[in-house]
Amino acid sequence: MTFNRKIININATINGGFIKCCPLTKNDIQQLGLRGIHCGSGLNLHTGWLNTDYLQIGDQFGNTSNIGNLIVVAENQYYLQHDQTQPIPIEDSVFDYAFSEHFIEHITIEQAIQWLKEIRRILKIGGVLRLSTPDLYLYVSGYLDNTQSFYKQHCDNLSKMGFKNPPQRKAWMMNQIFRFWGHQWIYDFDEIKTIAVAAGFKTQDVLKYNFQQGSIPELFKLDLADRSDESIYVEIRKT
């Protein structure tokens, strides 16, 4: 996949946006002024954050990202190509925040627990992860709802996202969330609490919120509207 924007070089002595090889230290994070880590970012790069994804991005000049190399894509936009099922190459206890939107369903539940352990490791005490993912409760409730209001709305949203003529059959809508899009595991709130506790977080520190609501405006303002109809939003605090 090509990223159609020139990689801006913040240091004239560094070619192609390259900053340094990992691992990243607390000092690196502080010098770059990074507020948090954005896992599974794709091309939705947040300014002032460390954006990470397995996706290789590049520009029209042939500059590309590589696993383990931190690059700057635009002013104060940083990207680290990284396989989220592997240890995060960052020092312990460096971030105030972590954010992940519709990523965790793409890995197995065992991998999700390991990923949460890594997030817990790199968060400071008091640090917060905000994650969203398709909500199994909404899909089951939608299946049992004779008005099919949720499924009708989600069909409209799928069409807006480029899926042509999605079937409005209830069985299709239920199956697609499990079998399409590379999904591996679909969660409800109890399942998220279960894996968070397995990763070392405390049950009372796992809280459910609505779209663009939560304890930290800097985090919940990052929620994208196009997936809000089907999503569960959870904040997990390290204490």
C-alpha distance (Angstrom), angle and dihedral (degrees) to the residues before:
residue distance angle dihedral
M1 . . .
T2 3.80 . .
F3 3.77 124.1 .
N4 3.80 104.0 -146.7
R5 3.76 99.3 -146.8
K6 3.77 130.6 86.3
I7 3.78 113.3 -107.2
I8 3.78 104.5 -117.5
N9 3.78 115.7 -137.9
I10 3.80 114.0 -138.3
N11 3.79 91.1 -171.6
A12 3.81 119.8 46.4
T13 3.80 90.6 -147.7
I14 3.81 92.8 58.5
N15 3.81 119.9 79.3
G16 3.78 126.0 -139.4
G17 3.79 97.5 0.4
F18 3.81 94.4 -63.7
I19 3.80 113.5 153.7
K20 3.79 107.8 168.9
C21 3.78 146.5 -39.9
C22 3.77 120.0 -99.0
P23 2.95 148.5 -74.1
L24 3.78 96.7 81.4
T25 3.79 118.9 -149.9
K26 3.78 131.6 -148.6
N27 3.79 87.5 -104.6
D28 3.83 90.7 54.6
I29 3.80 90.9 51.7
Q30 3.81 92.4 48.5
Q31 3.81 94.1 47.2
L32 3.81 91.3 52.0
G33 3.81 91.8 45.5
L34 3.81 93.6 -129.0
R35 3.81 114.0 175.3
G36 3.78 97.3 -166.7
I37 3.79 149.1 -30.7
H38 3.81 122.9 -85.8
C39 3.81 109.6 -156.2
G40 3.80 120.8 -158.8
S41 3.79 91.3 12.8
G42 3.80 99.1 158.7
L43 3.80 105.6 -176.1
N44 3.81 93.0 -33.6
L45 3.80 93.8 103.6
H46 3.80 117.2 -175.4
T47 3.79 117.9 -145.6
G48 3.79 114.1 -119.6
W49 3.80 92.7 17.2
L50 3.79 135.2 99.5
N51 3.80 102.1 -113.0
T52 3.80 115.0 -158.4
D53 3.78 134.3 -175.4
Y54 3.80 139.8 140.9
L55 3.82 88.6 -116.4
Q56 3.81 115.7 110.8
I57 3.79 110.1 -135.4
G58 3.78 127.6 -165.0
D59 3.78 144.8 167.1
Q60 3.79 136.6 -128.0
F61 3.80 90.9 -91.6
G62 3.78 94.9 62.2
N63 3.80 97.4 -102.4
T64 3.80 110.2 141.9
S65 3.76 139.0 176.0
N66 3.79 120.0 -110.7
I67 3.79 131.3 -161.2
G68 3.79 110.9 -85.9
N69 3.81 96.6 13.8
L70 3.80 120.3 111.5
I71 3.81 112.7 -142.6
V72 3.79 135.8 -179.7
V73 3.81 112.7 -129.6
A74 3.79 99.2 -179.9
E75 3.76 135.4 -13.2
N76 3.82 107.0 -45.3
Q77 3.82 91.7 -9.2
Y78 3.79 112.1 119.8
Y79 3.79 129.5 -174.7
L80 3.79 133.0 -167.6
Q81 3.79 117.9 -172.3
H82 3.79 103.0 -140.7
D83 3.80 139.9 156.9
Q84 3.80 103.1 -123.5
T85 3.81 91.6 -151.3
Q86 3.81 89.1 66.1
P87 3.83 129.1 71.5
I88 3.80 111.5 -75.1
P89 3.84 107.2 -113.3
I90 3.80 94.8 -131.0
E91 3.80 133.4 107.3
D92 3.82 120.1 -101.9
S93 3.83 123.3 -85.9
V94 3.81 99.9 7.1
F95 3.83 106.8 127.1
D96 3.80 134.1 69.2
Y97 3.79 92.3 -162.8
A98 3.79 143.3 27.1
F99 3.80 125.3 -171.2
S100 3.79 132.3 -169.3
E101 3.78 127.6 171.9
H102 3.81 120.8 -169.2
F103 3.79 94.9 -22.2
I104 3.80 107.6 105.5
E105 3.82 93.6 66.5
H106 3.82 89.0 63.3
I107 3.81 94.9 67.1
T108 3.80 131.6 57.6
I109 3.78 119.7 -92.2
E110 3.81 90.0 -110.1
Q111 3.80 90.2 53.1
A112 3.81 89.8 46.3
I113 3.80 90.9 57.3
Q114 3.80 91.0 50.1
W115 3.81 90.5 47.6
L116 3.81 90.6 51.7
K117 3.80 89.6 50.2
E118 3.80 88.3 55.0
I119 3.80 92.1 47.9
R120 3.79 89.7 50.2
R121 3.80 90.0 49.9
I122 3.81 95.2 53.6
L123 3.82 96.1 41.7
K124 3.79 119.6 92.1
I125 3.80 118.7 -123.6
G126 3.80 103.9 -77.8
G127 3.81 90.9 24.2
V128 3.81 118.4 139.7
L129 3.79 134.9 -142.7
R130 3.80 116.1 -157.3
L131 3.78 114.7 -165.1
S132 3.77 136.1 172.3
T133 3.78 129.7 -166.7
P134 3.82 137.7 158.7
D135 3.80 108.2 -65.6
L136 3.81 113.7 -125.6
Y137 3.81 89.7 -161.5
L138 3.81 91.1 60.1
Y139 3.79 92.1 49.8
V140 3.82 94.4 48.1
S141 3.81 91.7 44.9
G142 3.78 89.3 47.9
Y143 3.79 91.3 52.5
L144 3.81 91.1 53.0
D145 3.81 93.9 44.9
N146 3.81 109.7 97.0
T147 3.81 91.3 -158.6
Q148 3.83 89.2 59.3
S149 3.81 88.8 -151.1
F150 3.82 93.5 150.7
Y151 3.81 94.4 47.0
K152 3.81 92.4 46.6
Q153 3.79 91.1 51.5
H154 3.79 92.2 46.5
C155 3.81 91.7 49.6
D156 3.79 87.5 55.7
N157 3.80 90.6 50.2
L158 3.81 92.2 48.3
S159 3.81 88.6 53.2
K160 3.81 91.0 51.0
M161 3.82 89.2 51.2
G162 3.82 90.7 55.7
F163 3.82 103.1 -93.8
K164 3.81 103.7 136.9
N165 3.79 117.5 -133.4
P166 3.82 100.1 -21.8
P167 3.82 110.5 -157.0
Q168 3.79 113.9 -108.1
R169 3.79 94.3 -147.4
K170 3.80 112.4 127.6
A171 3.80 93.7 -133.8
W172 3.81 91.1 52.2
M173 3.79 92.3 49.7
M174 3.79 91.2 50.4
N175 3.80 94.8 46.0
Q176 3.80 97.2 45.9
I177 3.80 93.2 61.6
F178 3.81 89.7 57.1
R179 3.80 101.3 36.6
F180 3.82 107.8 28.8
W181 3.80 132.0 68.2
G182 3.81 93.9 31.6
H183 3.80 92.1 -73.7
Q184 3.81 117.2 170.1
W185 3.82 104.7 175.5
I186 3.81 133.9 10.3
Y187 3.80 120.3 -150.0
D188 3.76 141.8 -152.3
F189 3.80 121.7 -167.6
D190 3.81 94.4 -90.4
E191 3.80 91.0 52.6
I192 3.80 91.5 51.1
K193 3.80 90.1 50.0
T194 3.80 89.7 49.9
I195 3.80 95.1 54.4
A196 3.81 92.5 40.9
V197 3.81 90.8 55.8
A198 3.82 89.9 45.3
A199 3.81 87.0 55.4
G200 3.81 92.8 53.4
F201 3.81 103.3 -93.0
K202 3.81 121.4 127.1
T203 3.80 121.7 -109.9
Q204 3.81 92.9 -125.7
D205 3.81 90.1 54.7
V206 3.83 93.4 61.1
L207 3.81 109.5 86.9
K208 3.79 132.8 175.5
Y209 3.81 122.0 -137.3
N210 3.78 139.6 171.5
F211 3.79 128.8 -108.4
Q212 3.82 110.8 -57.7
Q213 3.80 91.7 -2.7
G214 3.77 126.5 109.4
S215 3.78 146.2 100.1
I216 3.81 97.5 -68.7
P217 3.83 120.6 47.7
E218 3.81 91.9 -162.0
L219 3.80 87.6 62.7
F220 3.78 104.6 38.1
K221 3.80 92.6 46.6
L222 3.81 86.7 67.9
D223 3.83 92.4 66.6
L224 3.81 111.6 116.6
A225 3.80 116.4 -133.8
D226 3.81 97.3 -143.5
R227 3.83 93.0 75.8
S228 3.80 98.9 34.4
D229 3.80 96.2 103.1
E230 3.82 93.7 63.7
S231 3.80 102.3 29.6
I232 3.76 138.3 104.9
Y233 3.82 115.6 -151.6
V234 3.79 120.1 -150.8
E235 3.79 134.5 175.9
I236 3.80 119.2 -157.3
R237 3.79 118.8 -168.0
K238 3.81 126.3 -158.7
T239 3.81 110.3 -133.9
